[in-house]
Amino acid sequence: PQTNFILIKILLPSLNVATLKENMGKKGILIRDASNFKFLNDKFFRIAIKDRESNIRFQALLKEALAE
């Protein structure tokens, strides 16, 4: 099977992927910590592209998590 992924960099200086992953997990959203990928650090994570409804939900919950 083929899956499309989006690699995202966290630009907020005070936030790292471990904290974001925990916050998103509490909201029922799983993100892939990409800090162990070659040339990346604790500011990177990956998500899978799904249907439009799931993507809209992800965006809303990500905004909430970033505001916390």
N, C-alpha and C positions, 0 to 999 in steps of 0.2 A: 504493500500500500504506500501511496505517496501522501505526505503531509507537508503543508507549507508552514513555516515558522517565521516569527518576527523577533528580531533581536533588538532589545530596547536598552538604552543607557539612562540611568538615573542621573539627573543633573543637579538635584538638590544636594548641597554639600553635607547636610546633616543626616542624610538617609543612605543606608546601604541595603543591599539585596536581602540580607538575612532578616532585617527588620520588616522590609516590605513583604517578603515571603510569608512571614508570620502573620502580619496584618491581613494580607489577602486570603490566607488559609482560614482565618476566622470568619471570613465572608463567603467561604465555600469556593474560592478560586485558587487553583494551583498554578504556580509559575515555576519555571525551571531556572534555578540559580546557575548562571553561566560564568561565575567567577573562576572556575577551574578550567575554562576553555583557554587555549593558548592565546596569549597577548591580551586577555581581558582581566578585569579586576572585580572588586565587590560592588561595582556600580552597574553591572550588566545582568539582564535576565532574558529569558526567551519564553514566548507563548506560541501556542498553535493557533492557526487561523481556522475558525469554525464558521458557522452560519452567521448571517447578519444580526439576528437577535442576540446570539451569544456574544458577539463582538460589542454590540451596544451596551449590554449588561456589564461586560468587562470594563469598558471605558468609564462607565459611571462609578463602578466600585473602585477602580484605580484612582479616580479623582478624589473619592472619599478617603482612601488610604493615604494619598499624598497630602491631604489637608490635615490629617491627624497628627 
